[in-house]
Amino acid sequence: MTLRNLNVLLFLTITLLSGLKTTMIETFYCSLHFIVDYPLWTLTFITRANQDYFQTNILLSTYIYRNVEGLNELYSRYRFPYGPERKNVTVQFFVHGITIVTQNLCDEKNSSENHLKNPLREFCSLNINSDTLLDLIARYGDYHRKASNNEPACLYYGFTSRKLKSQNSKATTLGWSWRGHLCNQLKELASWSPKNTGFNPRYSANVGVIAAGFDGTEGEMTFFHEIGHSMNADHDDAKDFKDRQKECNPSDAQGGSYLMYPTGTEGLLTNNRIYSNCSLDTISKYTEILGRWKPKCLSTTKTVKSKCDGIFSIGEICDEHHTSSNCCTSNCKLKKGAACSPSAGLCCKSSCQFHSAGHQCHSESECKKPIECLGTSATCPDHERKFFKADKTICRDGTLLCMNGSCELSICTLYSLIPCQLKGSKDTFCMIACLQNDGSCVPYHIISKSSDSSKPLYFPYGSLCDSNRGHCDQFHKCLPLLLDDSANPIAAGFSSLLLTDYSTLFKRYWWIFVLIILTQIILIPIVLLHFRSHCISSNNPFLE
């Protein structure tokens, strides 16, 4: 080989390596710290976990981890410019920590100085409004940053079952967050005044709050929506995008609205679970600016430390802090002779041994068969496909279909169609309808080839209707709904049960309660007789 050929080969090699270097995609990680407040813990403990402490924490932490997994799947689709050189990067998220305000924590008596400075105990109060709750999350994030040797999370998000007000106080909302506050520290707002009406948080920070829903679509999409705000995305109908409405606010026939549209969706259309170009352009401008000041809370590696705080998390074998269980040591290691800990999953007995294979850890549901332990793990294998019922199994009273073990697929797919919402007569707003190939929106019962095709099929109680501007009541009427972010007035339906100290009220006004009971004894038979044909369905999806 001649010297000239060697030089050519060397030049080509250097060029190739340079090209590879410039096309390499770097990943930046944003750590998320979650706070689950006391009403949500209590609600889960009573209604979903059979009043089992470990099962409650497992359900909540699993819910959080799955939301983050879905978030990473969403963001893995996108590339964003970073810094003045505008290099392409991906953004991924990981769980920095989970703080759950449990009954044990609220009952704990500790008067140490550090304990008094920690605002976490204030989440135990049942009488907290929306702005105070957001302020509490901001204050806890500030406390956590100082208590963790200045290693703060990128974002602090609260999950609650409380009723959240929108900014105008005329409606409820599923979530609220500050736009473009990634990594920001606690800051008191100059414009804050206690005389202001409506949603009036005092502090801004890298925080958000979500009215949690174990429904696999709306709750998850609300989380994605609020994270979008944290990444500086605005709503798709914002004034800045008024000339891009065809692109960023398409019709159902064109795939439906995107994640950052201000009203909620059922998540059944193609665009419902992704960001629009308007959102991506805004996020891209923000990541470019972020890269100029290189915030410490964004890193190229993710480090998850075992915290041994009573919440079983990645990297831990067990975690029984604040409990009376006896399978785990104080530094979160299994004790001698223990095969597992109940803190790690529902397939571990209190005797610290695995349940035998075949032991049922979850009962049958609409889209899953009874789930059984494997006999070799503490984890209940509810994501094993062998426990999923067949895809397109009818669920939710015949209004949806199962897909991958979840009741989330539109029944219109039985006819290779997509869902749509009827317009025109208000009496039809809550009828399930499908979009025909000619662009017309036709009620499902007209398309259906079943024997009972003359009977309209209605959306479940609480579903969105009228182009997502309302929700269906138990009589299949579409009630108007004022929305801010992805709102639904039923989403935090249990919160009213948790916001009152009934024991104190009863002691003070016992005679009123007696009078109410006597009145009900007289009126209930009369009311039931009169309204027996209009009973509320027991299949309210928000009570599942």
C-alpha positions as CSV (number, residue, x, y, z in Angstrom):
1,M,0.0,0.0,0.0
2,T,1.4,3.4,-1.0
3,L,1.8,6.4,1.3
4,R,-0.9,8.2,-0.6
5,N,-3.4,5.3,-0.1
6,L,-2.5,5.3,3.7
7,N,-3.2,9.0,3.9
8,V,-6.6,8.6,2.1
9,L,-7.5,5.7,4.5
10,L,-6.5,7.8,7.5
11,F,-8.6,10.8,6.2
12,L,-11.6,8.6,5.7
13,T,-11.3,7.0,9.1
14,I,-11.0,10.4,10.9
15,T,-14.0,11.7,8.9
16,L,-16.1,8.6,9.8
17,L,-15.2,8.9,13.5
18,S,-16.0,12.6,13.5
19,G,-19.4,11.9,11.9
20,L,-20.1,9.3,14.5
21,K,-19.2,11.7,17.3
22,T,-21.5,14.4,16.0
23,T,-24.4,12.0,15.6
24,M,-24.1,10.4,19.0
25,I,-27.2,11.2,21.1
26,E,-26.5,12.1,24.7
27,T,-29.1,11.4,27.4
28,F,-29.9,13.8,30.2
29,Y,-31.7,12.5,33.3
30,C,-34.3,14.5,35.3
31,S,-34.9,13.0,38.8
32,L,-38.4,13.0,40.1
33,H,-39.3,13.1,43.8
34,F,-42.9,12.2,44.6
35,I,-45.0,13.0,47.7
36,V,-48.1,11.0,48.2
37,D,-50.3,12.8,50.7
38,Y,-52.4,11.4,53.5
39,P,-55.9,11.5,52.0
40,L,-54.6,9.5,49.0
41,W,-52.8,7.0,51.2
42,T,-56.0,6.6,53.3
43,L,-58.2,6.2,50.3
44,T,-55.9,3.5,48.8
45,F,-55.5,1.8,52.2
46,I,-59.3,1.5,52.7
47,T,-60.6,1.0,49.1
48,R,-57.9,-0.9,47.3
49,A,-55.5,-2.6,49.7
50,N,-57.8,-4.3,52.2
51,Q,-56.4,-2.1,54.9
52,D,-53.0,-3.7,54.5
53,Y,-50.1,-1.3,55.2
54,F,-47.5,-2.9,52.9
55,Q,-50.0,-3.5,50.1
56,T,-51.0,0.2,50.2
57,N,-47.4,1.3,49.8
58,I,-46.7,-1.2,47.1
59,L,-49.8,-0.1,45.1
60,L,-48.8,3.5,45.4
61,S,-45.2,3.1,44.5
62,T,-46.0,0.7,41.6
63,Y,-48.5,3.3,40.3
64,I,-45.7,5.9,40.4
65,Y,-43.1,3.7,38.7
66,R,-45.4,2.8,35.9
67,N,-46.3,6.4,35.3
68,V,-42.5,7.2,35.0
69,E,-42.0,4.2,32.7
70,G,-44.8,5.6,30.4
71,L,-43.2,9.1,30.6
72,N,-39.8,7.7,29.5
73,E,-41.5,5.8,26.6
74,L,-43.0,9.0,25.5
75,Y,-39.8,11.1,25.7
76,S,-37.7,8.5,24.0
77,R,-39.5,9.5,20.8
78,Y,-38.0,13.0,20.8
79,R,-34.7,14.7,20.4
80,F,-34.1,18.2,21.8
81,P,-31.4,20.8,21.2
82,Y,-29.2,21.5,24.2
83,G,-26.9,24.5,24.9
84,P,-25.5,27.1,22.4
85,E,-24.1,24.3,20.2
86,R,-27.7,22.9,19.9
87,K,-26.5,19.3,20.2
88,N,-29.2,16.7,20.1
89,V,-30.1,15.1,23.4
90,T,-32.8,12.9,24.8
91,V,-34.5,13.5,28.1
92,Q,-35.3,10.7,30.5
93,F,-36.7,10.6,34.0
94,F,-36.1,8.4,37.1
95,V,-37.6,8.2,40.6
96,H,-35.3,10.2,42.9
97,G,-37.5,9.2,45.9
98,I,-41.0,8.5,47.0
99,T,-42.3,10.1,50.2
100,I,-45.7,8.7,51.4
101,V,-47.5,10.4,54.2
102,T,-48.9,7.3,56.0
103,Q,-51.0,6.8,59.1
104,N,-47.9,5.9,61.0
105,L,-46.2,9.1,60.1
106,C,-49.2,11.2,61.0
107,D,-49.6,9.4,64.4
108,E,-45.8,9.7,65.2
109,K,-44.9,12.1,68.0
110,N,-41.5,13.7,67.5
111,S,-40.6,17.2,68.8
112,S,-37.0,17.3,67.5
113,E,-35.9,20.5,65.8
114,N,-35.4,18.9,62.4
115,H,-38.8,17.2,62.7
116,L,-40.5,20.5,63.4
117,K,-38.9,22.2,60.4
118,N,-40.1,19.4,58.1
119,P,-43.4,20.5,56.4
120,L,-44.2,16.8,55.7
121,R,-46.4,16.5,58.7
122,E,-48.6,19.3,57.4
123,F,-49.8,17.0,54.6
124,C,-51.6,15.0,57.4
125,S,-54.2,17.8,57.6
126,L,-57.4,17.1,55.9
127,N,-58.3,20.7,55.4
128,I,-55.9,21.9,52.8
129,N,-56.9,23.9,49.7
130,S,-55.3,23.7,46.3
131,D,-52.9,26.6,46.6
132,T,-51.8,25.6,50.1
133,L,-51.1,22.1,48.8
134,L,-48.9,23.3,46.0
135,D,-47.1,25.6,48.5
136,L,-46.5,22.7,50.8
137,I,-44.9,20.7,48.0
138,A,-42.7,23.6,47.2
139,R,-41.7,24.0,50.8
140,Y,-41.0,20.3,51.2
141,G,-38.8,20.4,48.1
142,D,-36.8,23.2,49.6
143,Y,-36.5,21.3,52.9
144,H,-35.5,18.1,51.1
145,R,-32.8,20.0,49.2
146,K,-31.3,21.4,52.3
147,A,-31.6,18.1,54.2
148,S,-30.0,16.0,51.4
149,N,-26.7,17.9,51.3
150,N,-27.9,20.1,48.4
151,E,-28.7,17.1,46.2
152,P,-32.2,18.2,45.1
153,A,-34.5,16.4,42.7
154,C,-35.1,17.9,39.3
155,L,-38.9,18.1,40.0
156,Y,-41.1,17.5,43.0
157,Y,-44.6,16.2,42.3
158,G,-47.4,15.5,44.7
159,F,-50.2,12.9,44.2
160,T,-53.4,13.5,46.0
161,S,-57.1,12.5,46.1
162,R,-58.1,16.0,47.2
163,K,-60.3,18.2,45.1
164,L,-58.1,20.6,43.2
165,K,-59.4,23.9,42.1
166,S,-58.5,25.5,38.7
167,Q,-57.1,29.0,38.6
168,N,-60.5,30.7,38.3
169,S,-62.0,28.6,41.2
170,K,-65.0,27.8,39.0
171,A,-64.0,24.2,38.3
172,T,-61.9,21.3,39.4
173,T,-58.8,20.1,37.7
174,L,-56.7,17.0,37.6
175,G,-53.4,18.8,37.8
176,W,-51.4,22.0,38.3
177,S,-47.8,22.9,37.8
178,W,-45.5,25.8,37.1
179,R,-44.4,26.3,33.5
180,G,-40.7,26.1,32.8
181,H,-39.5,25.6,36.4
182,L,-37.3,22.6,35.9
183,C,-34.6,22.6,38.7
184,N,-35.8,26.0,40.1
185,Q,-35.7,26.5,43.8
186,L,-38.3,27.9,46.2
187,K,-39.2,31.5,45.4
188,E,-41.9,33.7,47.0
189,L,-44.1,35.4,44.4
190,A,-43.9,39.2,44.4
191,S,-47.5,39.5,43.3
192,W,-48.9,37.2,46.0
193,S,-51.6,38.6,48.2
194,P,-53.8,36.7,50.7
195,K,-56.7,38.9,49.5
196,N,-56.5,37.5,46.0
197,T,-59.4,35.2,45.1
198,G,-59.2,31.8,43.4
199,F,-56.2,29.6,43.1
200,N,-53.5,31.7,44.7
201,P,-50.2,29.8,45.5
202,R,-47.7,31.9,47.4
203,Y,-44.5,30.1,46.2
204,S,-43.2,29.0,42.8
205,A,-40.7,26.2,42.4
206,N,-40.0,23.0,40.4
207,V,-43.2,21.4,41.6
208,G,-46.5,20.1,40.4
209,V,-49.5,18.3,41.8
210,I,-51.7,15.6,40.3
211,A,-55.2,14.3,41.4
212,A,-54.2,10.7,41.1
213,G,-56.4,8.2,39.2
214,F,-55.7,4.5,39.0
215,D,-57.4,4.5,35.7
216,G,-54.6,3.6,33.3
217,T,-55.2,6.4,30.7
218,E,-56.5,9.7,32.1
219,G,-54.3,9.7,35.2
220,E,-51.2,8.9,33.2
221,M,-52.0,11.5,30.6
222,T,-52.6,14.1,33.2
223,F,-49.1,13.4,34.6
224,F,-47.6,13.7,31.0
225,H,-49.5,16.9,30.5
226,E,-48.2,18.5,33.7
227,I,-44.6,17.3,33.1
228,G,-45.0,19.0,29.7
229,H,-45.7,22.3,31.6
230,S,-42.6,21.8,33.7
231,M,-40.7,21.5,30.4
232,N,-42.2,24.8,29.5
233,A,-44.9,23.6,27.0
234,D,-48.0,25.7,26.8
235,H,-51.5,24.6,25.8
236,D,-52.0,23.8,22.2
237,D,-54.7,26.5,21.9
238,A,-52.5,29.3,23.3
239,K,-52.4,32.6,21.6
240,D,-48.9,32.0,20.4
241,F,-50.2,29.1,18.3
242,K,-53.3,30.8,16.8
243,D,-51.8,30.5,13.3
244,R,-51.0,26.8,13.8
245,Q,-54.4,25.4,14.9
246,K,-54.7,23.0,12.0
247,E,-51.3,21.6,12.8
248,C,-51.5,21.5,16.6
249,N,-55.3,21.1,17.2
250,P,-56.5,18.7,14.6
251,S,-59.9,17.1,14.4
252,D,-60.8,13.6,15.5
253,A,-60.6,12.4,11.9
254,Q,-57.0,13.7,11.8
255,G,-56.0,11.9,15.0
256,G,-57.6,14.0,17.7
257,S,-56.1,16.6,20.1
258,Y,-52.6,16.3,21.5
259,L,-51.4,15.9,25.1
260,M,-51.1,19.6,25.8
261,Y,-54.7,20.5,24.7
262,P,-56.3,22.1,27.8
263,T,-59.2,19.7,28.1
264,G,-59.0,16.1,28.9
265,T,-59.3,13.2,26.5
266,E,-60.0,9.5,26.8
267,G,-56.7,8.7,25.3
268,L,-58.2,6.6,22.5
269,L,-57.1,8.6,19.5
270,T,-53.6,8.5,17.9
271,N,-52.6,12.0,18.9
272,N,-53.9,11.9,22.5
273,R,-50.8,10.4,23.9
274,I,-48.1,12.4,22.1
275,Y,-47.0,16.1,22.0
276,S,-47.8,18.4,19.1
277,N,-45.2,20.2,17.1
278,C,-46.2,23.4,18.9
279,S,-45.3,21.7,22.3
280,L,-42.1,20.2,20.9
281,D,-41.0,23.6,19.5
282,T,-41.6,25.3,22.9
283,I,-39.8,22.5,24.8
284,S,-36.9,22.6,22.4
285,K,-36.4,26.4,23.0
286,Y,-36.4,25.7,26.7
287,T,-33.9,22.8,26.6
288,E,-31.5,25.0,24.5
289,I,-31.7,27.7,27.2
290,L,-31.2,25.1,30.0
291,G,-28.0,23.9,28.3
292,R,-26.5,27.4,28.6
293,W,-26.6,27.5,32.4
294,K,-26.1,23.7,32.9
295,P,-28.3,23.0,35.9
296,K,-26.8,20.5,38.4
297,C,-30.1,18.6,38.7
298,L,-29.8,17.4,35.1
299,S,-27.2,14.8,34.8
300,T,-25.8,12.3,32.2
301,T,-26.1,9.5,34.7
302,K,-28.8,8.4,37.0
303,T,-28.0,7.4,40.6
304,V,-30.7,5.8,42.7
305,K,-29.7,5.6,46.4
306,S,-31.4,3.2,48.8
307,K,-33.1,5.4,51.4
308,C,-34.6,2.8,53.8
309,D,-37.5,5.0,54.5
310,G,-40.4,2.5,54.6
311,I,-41.1,2.7,50.9
312,F,-39.8,-0.3,48.9
313,S,-38.0,1.1,45.9
314,I,-35.5,0.1,43.2
315,G,-32.2,-1.0,44.7
316,E,-33.7,-2.3,47.9
317,I,-34.2,-5.9,49.0
318,C,-36.8,-4.9,51.6
319,D,-37.9,-1.8,53.5
320,E,-39.9,-2.2,56.7
321,H,-39.1,1.2,58.3
322,H,-41.9,2.5,60.5
323,T,-43.6,-0.9,60.7
324,S,-43.8,-3.9,63.1
325,S,-42.8,-6.5,60.5
326,N,-39.8,-8.6,61.4
327,C,-38.2,-9.8,58.2
328,C,-35.9,-6.9,57.4
329,T,-33.0,-5.2,59.2
330,S,-32.8,-1.5,59.9
331,N,-30.5,-1.1,56.9
332,C,-32.9,-2.8,54.5
333,K,-31.3,-6.3,54.3
334,L,-33.1,-9.5,54.9
335,K,-32.7,-11.0,58.3
336,K,-31.1,-14.4,58.7
337,G,-33.5,-17.2,57.6
338,A,-35.8,-14.8,55.8
339,A,-36.5,-15.5,52.2
340,C,-38.4,-12.3,51.6
341,S,-40.3,-9.4,53.2
342,P,-43.9,-8.5,52.9
343,S,-42.7,-5.0,52.0
344,A,-41.4,-6.3,48.7
345,G,-44.6,-7.7,47.4
346,L,-47.9,-9.6,48.0
347,C,-46.3,-13.0,47.4
348,C,-44.4,-12.9,50.7
349,K,-46.0,-14.2,53.9
350,S,-45.6,-12.6,57.3
351,S,-43.4,-15.6,58.2
352,C,-40.8,-14.1,55.8
353,Q,-41.3,-17.0,53.3
354,F,-42.7,-17.0,49.8
355,H,-46.3,-17.9,49.2
356,S,-46.4,-21.2,47.2
357,A,-46.9,-21.2,43.5
358,G,-50.6,-20.9,42.7
359,H,-51.4,-18.6,45.7
360,Q,-53.8,-15.9,44.4
361,C,-52.3,-12.5,45.0
362,H,-54.9,-10.5,42.9
363,S,-58.5,-11.4,42.2
364,E,-59.9,-11.6,38.7
365,S,-60.7,-8.3,37.0
366,E,-62.4,-7.4,33.7
367,C,-59.2,-7.7,31.7
368,K,-57.1,-10.1,33.8
369,K,-57.5,-13.6,35.1
370,P,-56.9,-14.3,38.8
371,I,-53.1,-13.6,39.3
372,E,-51.1,-16.2,41.1
373,C,-47.7,-16.1,42.8
374,L,-44.8,-17.9,41.1
375,G,-43.4,-19.3,44.4
376,T,-40.0,-17.9,43.8
377,S,-40.6,-14.1,44.2
378,A,-42.3,-11.7,46.5
379,T,-43.7,-9.8,43.6
380,C,-47.2,-10.4,42.4
381,P,-46.7,-11.0,38.6
382,D,-49.6,-8.8,37.4
383,H,-47.7,-7.9,34.3
384,E,-47.3,-11.5,33.1
385,R,-49.1,-11.9,29.8
386,K,-50.3,-15.3,30.7
387,F,-52.7,-13.7,33.2
388,F,-54.1,-11.2,30.6
389,K,-57.5,-12.0,29.1
390,A,-57.7,-12.1,25.3
391,D,-57.3,-8.7,23.6
392,K,-60.7,-7.2,22.5
393,T,-62.5,-8.8,25.4
394,I,-65.5,-6.5,26.1
395,C,-65.2,-4.6,29.4
396,R,-66.7,-1.5,31.2
397,D,-70.3,-2.6,30.6
398,G,-69.7,-3.2,26.9
399,T,-68.2,0.3,26.2
400,L,-64.5,-0.6,25.9
401,L,-62.3,-3.5,25.0
402,C,-59.3,-5.0,26.8
403,M,-55.8,-4.5,25.4
404,N,-52.7,-5.9,27.1
405,G,-54.6,-6.5,30.3
406,S,-56.1,-3.0,30.6
407,C,-59.6,-1.8,29.7
408,E,-58.7,1.0,27.4
409,L,-59.5,0.2,23.8
410,S,-62.4,1.8,22.0
411,I,-65.2,-0.6,21.1
412,C,-65.2,1.1,17.6
413,T,-62.1,-1.0,16.8
414,L,-64.3,-4.0,16.5
415,Y,-65.2,-2.5,13.1
416,S,-61.8,-1.0,12.4
417,L,-63.0,2.5,13.2
418,I,-61.9,5.2,15.7
419,P,-64.2,6.8,18.3
420,C,-65.7,10.3,17.9
421,Q,-68.0,12.6,19.9
422,L,-71.4,13.4,18.6
423,K,-72.4,17.1,18.1
424,G,-75.7,18.7,17.5
425,S,-78.5,17.5,19.8
426,K,-77.5,17.5,23.5
427,D,-79.4,14.2,23.9
428,T,-76.8,12.4,21.9
429,F,-73.6,13.8,23.5
430,C,-73.1,10.8,25.7
431,M,-73.8,8.2,23.1
432,I,-70.8,6.2,22.0
433,A,-70.1,6.9,18.3
434,C,-67.6,5.9,15.7
435,L,-66.0,7.9,12.8
436,Q,-66.9,6.4,9.5
437,N,-64.6,6.4,6.5
438,D,-66.6,9.2,4.9
439,G,-65.9,11.4,7.9
440,S,-69.3,11.2,9.5
441,C,-69.7,10.5,13.2
442,V,-72.3,7.7,13.7
443,P,-73.8,6.3,16.9
444,Y,-72.3,2.9,17.7
445,H,-75.7,1.1,18.0
446,I,-76.4,2.0,14.3
447,I,-73.1,0.4,13.2
448,S,-73.3,-2.6,15.6
449,K,-74.4,-5.9,14.1
450,S,-75.4,-7.3,17.5
451,S,-79.0,-8.5,18.2
452,D,-79.6,-5.5,20.5
453,S,-78.5,-2.9,18.0
454,S,-81.6,-0.7,18.4
455,K,-80.5,0.3,21.9
456,P,-78.0,3.3,22.2
457,L,-74.7,2.6,23.9
458,Y,-73.7,5.3,26.3
459,F,-70.3,6.4,27.7
460,P,-69.7,5.3,31.3
461,Y,-70.6,7.7,34.1
462,G,-68.0,10.5,34.3
463,S,-66.8,10.2,30.7
464,L,-65.9,13.3,28.7
465,C,-68.4,14.6,26.1
466,D,-69.3,17.6,23.9
467,S,-65.7,17.9,22.5
468,N,-64.3,17.3,26.0
469,R,-66.2,20.4,27.4
470,G,-68.5,18.3,29.6
471,H,-68.9,15.0,31.4
472,C,-71.7,12.4,31.3
473,D,-73.9,12.1,34.4
474,Q,-75.8,8.9,35.5
475,F,-78.7,9.8,33.3
476,H,-76.5,10.1,30.1
477,K,-76.8,13.8,30.1
478,C,-73.7,15.9,29.2
479,L,-73.1,18.4,32.0
480,P,-71.1,21.5,31.2
481,L,-67.6,21.6,32.7
482,L,-65.2,24.5,33.1
483,L,-61.7,23.3,32.6
484,D,-58.2,24.7,33.2
485,D,-55.7,21.9,32.7
486,S,-56.9,18.3,32.1
487,A,-59.9,18.5,34.4
488,N,-62.6,16.2,35.5
489,P,-64.9,16.9,38.4
490,I,-65.2,13.3,39.4
491,A,-61.5,12.6,39.5
492,A,-61.1,13.4,43.2
493,G,-64.5,12.2,44.1
494,F,-63.5,10.7,47.4
495,S,-61.8,13.8,48.7
496,S,-65.0,15.2,50.2
497,L,-65.1,12.1,52.5
498,L,-61.6,12.9,53.7
499,L,-61.8,16.6,54.2
500,T,-63.9,16.8,57.3
501,D,-63.3,16.0,61.0
502,Y,-66.6,14.3,61.6
503,S,-65.9,13.3,65.2
504,T,-65.5,17.0,66.2
505,L,-68.6,18.0,64.3
506,F,-70.6,15.2,65.9
507,K,-69.6,16.2,69.4
508,R,-70.5,19.8,68.9
509,Y,-73.7,19.4,66.8
510,W,-75.0,16.0,67.7
511,W,-78.6,17.2,67.8
512,I,-78.3,18.2,64.1
513,F,-77.1,14.7,63.1
514,V,-80.0,13.1,65.0
515,L,-82.5,15.4,63.3
516,I,-80.9,14.6,59.9
517,I,-81.2,10.8,60.6
518,L,-84.8,11.1,61.6
519,T,-85.6,13.2,58.5
520,Q,-83.9,10.6,56.3
521,I,-85.8,7.7,57.9
522,I,-89.0,9.5,56.8
523,L,-87.9,10.7,53.4
524,I,-85.8,7.9,52.0
525,P,-88.7,5.5,51.3
526,I,-90.7,8.3,49.6
527,V,-87.7,9.3,47.5
528,L,-86.8,5.7,46.5
529,L,-90.4,5.1,45.5
530,H,-90.5,8.2,43.3
531,F,-87.1,7.8,41.7
532,R,-86.8,4.0,41.5
533,S,-86.5,4.1,37.7
534,H,-83.5,6.6,37.9
535,C,-81.2,4.8,40.3
536,I,-77.5,5.7,39.9
537,S,-75.6,2.9,38.3
538,S,-73.3,0.9,40.6
539,N,-70.8,0.7,37.8
540,N,-69.3,4.1,38.4
541,P,-65.7,3.7,37.1
542,F,-64.4,6.1,39.7
543,L,-65.5,3.8,42.5
544,E,-63.4,0.8,41.1
